[in-house]
Amino acid sequence: MNLSLNKAHFPVTVLGPGRRIGIWVQGCSIGCKGCVSRDTWAREAGRAMPVADLLAWCEAVSGNALDGVTISGGEPFEQPEALDELLRGLARWRQRRRLDFDLLCYSGYPLTTLQERHAALLGRLDAVIAEPYVDALPSEHPWCGSSNQQVTALSKRGERRYASAPKPDGKRIQALADGERVWYVGIPARGDMARLEALCHARGVDFADVSWRP
């Protein structure tokens, strides 16, 4: 079973509590206006990765020392079979190593739609952040893009983890580099990316391509 993958990284510290594995799937048909991850929309055949290889990478890169896994995109629920295999594999790893990391997934679909169409997948998660991103509804929550979104706990672990999780004071962006590109991870506040571009330009650095503009 293959998953269409945009990127994966560890540690991610801005999309859920603690040090997390971040997994971004490739492909999204929703296309929310104002999305900062437009690079994850297109379906690209060259992005396929065996789920077994991704699971092996997760174990190797984290050294079994992680607080959670955050799955985003793209739209994870548009790859339900691969998402199911990934969540099953993460649960097996958690049980085998007696770990307590949580599984959080983002989705641009309404929660009621996910409950109707993907109840089994929700049952494998500890929490979900659902609903379409609405550019006109800014949110101060560090992990939510717009105020119609919220963290919904789906398990006892999720209730414990997200009820007591210390939330950062305001939104934060994490910068990552892969040798050729710089990735910005996190949920920016309104105007943050424009301010970042202006700040970099003032220091002689211009962005050739960005994911938050057509």
N, C-alpha and C positions, 0 to 999 in steps of 0.2 A: 504494500500500500504506500503510495506517494502522497506527500503534502506539498502544495505549491507554496514555496517559502520566499519571503522577501529578505529577511535577515533574522539573526538570533544573536543575543549578547548576554554576557554575565560579567560583573553584576550590574543590574539596573536598580536604581534606588529612588525613582520618581514615579513609578506606576504601581503603587501598593506598598505595604509596610515592609521594611527591612531590605535585605540584599536578595535580589530576585533574578531568575532567568527570564529574559524577555524574548518572546517569539512573535514575529510579525509575519502573517501569512500574506500571500500575493493573490490579488483578485478581489474586487468589490463592485457590485452592480448598483449600489445605493447612490454613491456619489454626492454626499452631503455638501451643500454650498459652504465654502469656507474651510473645508477639510485641509489640515496641514500635512496630510500623508497621501497626496494625490499619486505619488510614485507607486503606491500599493494597489491602485485601482485596476490596471490592465492585467489581463490574463496572459501569462507568458509561459510557453511550453518549456523553456529552458530553466524554469525555477523549480522543477519537480525534484523532491528529495525524499528518499525512503524514510518513513517514520521511524523505523528501527535505527537508522543512522543518526537521526535527530535525537532519539532517546539516549543513544550511546554518547553522543556529544554532551548532552545535558549532564550526565553522570560524571564524565571526565572533566568538564570545564568547572563544575561547581565543587568537586571533591566532597560531595555529600554535605556541604556546609552552605545551606541556603534557607531563606525564610519563605520563599514562595516562587511560583511560576506565573507570569502574566502573559496571556495570549491575546494578541491584538492584530491589527492589519491595516488594510484589507478587512475582509469580513470572514471571520472563522467559521460561522455557521453556514456559509455557502460551500464548505467542504465537509459536510457532516460525517461521512464515513472516515475520512482521514483524521478529523478532530476526535471522533470516538476512539480510534486506535491510539492516538496520542494520549488522550486522557486515561485510557485503560493502562497504557504503559507507564505513565507517570504515577498512577495509583499503585501499580505493582512495585515500582522502585521504592516508593514511600514505605510500603508495607515491608518489603524485603530488608531494607536498611533501618527500619524502625525510626523513620524521620517524621517530622511534623510540619512540613511545608504545605502551604495552601495553594489552591488552584483558582486563579482569577481570570475571567475572560471578558473582553470587551465585545460589544455588538452594536451595530447601527439599527438593528431591528427592534421594534417595540417589545417589551417584556411579555406582553400578552401573546404576541406572535410566537415568540420562542417557547412559551409554555404550551401553546397549542401544537406546534410542529416539532419541537425538539425537547420534549420533557425528559427523555432519557439522558440526553447530553447535559441538561441542567442538573440532573441527579448525580453527575460525576464531578461537578464543580463545587467549590466552596463559596464562591461569590461571583456575581456578574454585574457589569456596568452596561446597561442596555439603553435603548432609545436612540433615534437619529440625532446627530449633532445639529443644533439650531444656532446659527451664527448670531441671531438677534437676541439670544438669551444667555448672556455671559454668566459664568459660574465662578464663585470664589473657591470652590472645593478643589484641592490640589490634584485630584485624580479624575475629575469630570470636566468635559469640555463645555457643556452648557447646562443651565439650571434645571432642565427637564430630565437630566440624567442623575442617577444616584447609585450608590453601592448597595446591592441587594444580597444579603447573606443567604446561602442555600444549604448550609450544613451546620452542625454543632461547631465544627472547627471554624467555619466562616463567621459564625456569631461571636465566638470568643475572640478571634483575631481582629475583626473589623470593628467590634464594639469598643475594644480597648486600645486600638492602634493609635499611637501618637501621630497626629497629622502635622506636616510641615507648616510653618508660618508663611502662608502664601504659596504661590506656584513656583516650581523650580524646573529648570531645564538642565539636562545632563548632556555634555558634549562628548562624542566618541569619534575616533578616527580610525580608518582602516588602511591608511597608506595612500589612498587616492582621493577619498572623500571624507567629509566631516558629517556626522549624523547628529542631529539634535533630538534627544529623547525626552518626552514629557508632554504635559498639557500646558501650552503657553496661555498667558492672559491676553486680552485684546491688545493688539499693537506691539506685543513683545518681539515678534519676528521682524517687523519693520524697524523697530528701535535697534535690534541686533544688527541688521543690515547697515543701518546708518552708522552705528558705532564702529563696525568693521571697516566700512568705507573710509571713515575719518582716520583710520590707522593704516590705510593703504591696501586693504583686503576687500576684493569684490567677489560676489557670488556669481558663478557662471550659470548654474541651474539650481533651482530650489523646488521643493516638493509642495510648497503651499501656494503656488501660483500656476495658472494654466500654461 
